[in-house]
Amino acid sequence: MNLSVKIANLKFSNPVTVASGTFGAVGECWDLKAAKQLGAIVPKTVTLLPQQGNLPPRIVETPSGMVNAIGIENDGIDAFIENKLSMYAKIGVPVIVSISGKSDEEFQIMAEKLAGLSSVSAIELNLSCPNLKHKVLVAQDAGATQQVVALVRKIVNQPIIAKLSPNVTSIADIAAAAEAAGADAVSMVNTFQAMVIDVEKRKSMIGNFTGGLSGPAIRPIAVNMVYQTAQRIKIPIMAMGGISNAEDALQFLIAGATMVAVGTMSFIDPNTAIKVLDGIKVYMRKHKINDIKDLIGFIK
Ligand SMILES: Cc1cc2nc3c(=O)[nH]c(=O)nc-3n(C[C@H](O)[C@H](O)[C@H](O)COP(=O)(O)O)c2cc1C
């Protein structure tokens, strides 16, 4: 059975990975043997400078999901490269490094730092970050998306994956802008802007006031967005949004995604991604599908 897929020239042994920000470092939450089975590893987004993140509470559980506002807590890209990258690379599967910048210049500096590193297999641009110049999220503006992708394209040879926000009128339009600027893939979706209020206190239950909804609650919306986008662009889609089992992942693949990532559900069971992979194999055997490519986008 062939489960391998490609983004540009980068080959993955299978289409299952984890969504940025939703799993710990090896030893914290992952056992190495399990991580080695994945198609790729996507660590939490890093920024140019260290960030403390938002005030707590940062996470609230909601029906079939959760709202989070972590605020990209991280030690900055230099500490990431020095202390963490080699640990991820040792797992032995492609490492997709997620970066986010507050300006074009920050994206540029980070891209320059990653460009020559063989342990960085691909770069995911987390575009759900405020663009200080345009006063929007980059991924909410086709022009800003195009600008950031084109800038990074000039600097790196590794494949570029543009991570898109669902908080737009037409995510397919933004995906098309990323493709036109030279992205090798898009990943979608990031979280949906959301809020939960404690009515007794009449206060938001999130320190940052608002946050982003993820988990099974968003899945049917995400499947539709992937389907719409797959009709529009030629580059591969890495899909995420509430995947909790193989059937969920298969919905995204049949809708047109080339890869699938498990996010929130890893908090319930850190082995969800492995179970998803095993379940895809069972499905392929049952339906006599020898190559995963015969499944991708084949909706009747
Ligand atoms: C606690 C938490 C932290 C996250 N941190 C990041 C992040 O650092 N970078 C990023 O691109 N997405 C981040 N995300 C979004 C996920 O990668 C994913 O796009 C989203 O949660 C939808 O998938 P899911 O429903 O399977 O979680 C985060 C999500 C959660 C729940």
The ligand as a MOL file (V3000), in Angstrom:
LIG
                    3D

  0  0  0     0  0            999 V3000
M  V30 BEGIN CTAB
M  V30 COUNTS 31 33 0 0 0
M  V30 BEGIN ATOM
M  V30 1 C -3.9050 25.3430 22.1780 0
M  V30 2 C -3.7330 25.6460 20.7240 0
M  V30 3 C -2.5700 26.2900 20.3000 0
M  V30 4 C -2.3890 26.5690 18.9360 0
M  V30 5 N -1.2320 27.1820 18.5360 0
M  V30 6 C -1.0200 27.3810 17.2100 0
M  V30 7 C 0.2090 27.9260 16.7530 0
M  V30 8 O 1.1230 28.2110 17.5300 0
M  V30 9 N 0.3600 28.1090 15.4170 0
M  V30 10 C -0.6130 27.7800 14.5020 0
M  V30 11 O -0.4120 27.9670 13.2950 0
M  V30 12 N -1.7790 27.2400 14.9060 0
M  V30 13 C -2.0070 27.0430 16.2350 0
M  V30 14 N -3.1810 26.4680 16.6460 0
M  V30 15 C -4.1990 26.0980 15.6290 0
M  V30 16 C -4.0700 24.6290 15.2320 0
M  V30 17 O -2.8180 24.3540 14.6710 0
M  V30 18 C -5.1920 24.2300 14.2360 0
M  V30 19 O -5.0300 24.9780 13.0540 0
M  V30 20 C -6.5920 24.4690 14.7580 0
M  V30 21 O -6.6620 24.2360 16.1430 0
M  V30 22 C -7.6440 23.6030 14.0490 0
M  V30 23 O -7.3770 22.2250 14.1910 0
M  V30 24 P -8.0200 21.3260 15.3880 0
M  V30 25 O -9.4860 21.6350 15.4100 0
M  V30 26 O -7.7050 19.9210 15.0490 0
M  V30 27 O -7.3570 21.7710 16.6600 0
M  V30 28 C -3.3940 26.2040 18.0010 0
M  V30 29 C -4.5590 25.5420 18.4390 0
M  V30 30 C -4.7210 25.2580 19.7780 0
M  V30 31 C -5.9760 24.5440 20.2100 0
M  V30 END ATOM
M  V30 BEGIN BOND
M  V30 1 1 1 2
M  V30 2 1 2 3
M  V30 3 2 2 30
M  V30 4 2 3 4
M  V30 5 1 4 5
M  V30 6 1 4 28
M  V30 7 2 5 6
M  V30 8 1 6 7
M  V30 9 1 6 13
M  V30 10 2 7 8
M  V30 11 1 7 9
M  V30 12 1 9 10
M  V30 13 2 10 11
M  V30 14 1 10 12
M  V30 15 2 12 13
M  V30 16 1 13 14
M  V30 17 1 14 15
M  V30 18 1 14 28
M  V30 19 1 15 16
M  V30 20 1 16 17
M  V30 21 1 16 18
M  V30 22 1 18 19
M  V30 23 1 18 20
M  V30 24 1 20 21
M  V30 25 1 20 22
M  V30 26 1 22 23
M  V30 27 1 23 24
M  V30 28 2 24 25
M  V30 29 1 24 26
M  V30 30 1 24 27
M  V30 31 2 28 29
M  V30 32 1 29 30
M  V30 33 1 30 31
M  V30 END BOND
M  V30 END CTAB
M  END
